[in-house]
């Protein structure tokens, strides 16, 4: 069995908010497998661990460019929060989003080859990126983008520069904007329960099964408990089934709100800066110890 180090325990605690000893026990039970340890904690501690696991640590910005029924949402990453506020970096992100909307590049490589001049750098997006790296002194990369040009109406919302949403809709513009803001706040995984990715449903079913099994109840009751947990999860992550953040009665779902506004949402894109990226964390104590050892060896 691999050794469970203090840094591993600290990493799991940062992801889950679980007590230190619980993190160590989970890692031990999971033989050091971080993902499995997270699942074990969720079984033991419920949703608390799952919510904290969504914390994002990587830096960068989300930019949007929307004109009529054509639009794009784009993420550009950098190393520090300081650079994410740099005007040249922000201008680069905005320009890239506009280029995606206008030229429909197939991927990041195609976007990087498009013409762009900024801060005396060019003549391509890639040349500007490399030039800004040299100027600012920090690495940066275009991570992802999504483009809309299907003829539907578009509403977008940027929460600062860290969260961005584009909603494709038909109907009322105000209602669509409200839903875009709801998406930014509640972060649904899909439009409807049927659209939730199968791997997410299976993961939730597995966790629910392990948790229900600990109840000691008969198999048929456990099966119902699992199904109930999965259905509850689907309502929590499917946009149309979520309780609308502006619901006056605290009960109205997004689907009900849209129906009342004679509006339909065809789809949406939600980007959160650094989502799914593990940011490198330096072990300061280990670094100091290494420097001391090196100094003694001189």
C-alpha positions, 0 to 999 in steps of 0.5 A: 500500500502506498504511503499516505503523505501529509500533502495528500491529506492536505489536498483531499481536505482542501477539496472536500472540507472534511476533517483531517483524520477523516481524510487520512482514513479515506485515503488509507481505505482507498489505497491512496487513490484520491478520486476514490477517497473523495467518493468514500468521504461523500458516502460518510459525510454526505453532500458537504464533501461534494460541494467543496470538491467543486472549488476551482483553483486555476486562474484565467478569464472567461470572455464572451462575444455575442452579436445577434444569433452568433456568439462565442464563449471562451476561456484563457488561462494564466498562472496567477490571479494578478495576471488575470486582471492585466489589461493586455491579457483581458484584451487578448481574451476578448479578441479571441472570443470575437475571432471565434464568433466571426471565423468559426475555427474548428479548434484551438489550433485553428484559432491560434492561426487566425490573424491578430495584432496586439501590443505590437505583436502578431500577425497571428493569435499564437504570435500575440500569445507568445509575445504577451508571455514574454511581456508579462512574464507568465505562461498563458493558454487558450483552453476552450471555446464554444460557438453558437450560430444556429439561428436561435436567439442568444443571451449571455451573462458574465459574472466578473471574469470567472464565470460565463454563460451563453443561453440559446433560446426562443421567446422573451429576452429578459427571461433568457437573461434571468436564466443565464444568471441562474445558470451562473449561480446554480451551475446545472450539469445539463438542460434536462434530467435526460441530458445529464451525462451517464457517467455522472448519473452512474457515479451518483448511483454508486455513491447512493448505493454504498450509502444506502447499504450502510443502513442495513435495510432489506434489499428492496428498500435499499433499491428504492433508497438508491433510486430516490437519491438518484432522482433527487440528484437529477432534479438538483443538476438539471436546469429545467428542474432546478428551483429558479433563483428568483422564485418568489415562492421558493418553489417555482422551477426554471421550467415553470418560469420559462413556460410562464414567460412563453420562452424555451431554452434550447441549450446553454454553455457554462464556463467556470475558470479553471474548472477541472484543472488541478493547480500546482501547490508548492510544499513550502516546508519540503522546499525549505528542507530541500534548500537546507539539505543542499546548503549543508551539502555544499 
